[in-house]
Amino acid sequence: MKYTLYITDHCTSCRKVLTYLKTTPVEFAAINLDAPGQEWPDRVMIVPALVQENRLLAVGPDIQDYIERKLSA
């Protein structure tokens, strides 16, 4: 399963979650919402936000807990 991680430039939690995800076998794409031309997607009101198929799965530090549960299942 591939995930999308929404982040911004000046977000400490975003950097922590991105660093964590890079150490896992999880397939994901990181989208920086501060990049030119990027718009905030529906349902994303806070970053970092983990999304799959337009479904918001977890935000902030809960992302790590969510991924760890998925990996141990």
Secondary structure, 3 states (H helix, E strand, C coil): CEEEEEECCCCHHHHHHHHHHHCCCCEEEEEECCCCCCCCCCCCCCCCEEEECCEEEEECCHHHHHHHHHHHC
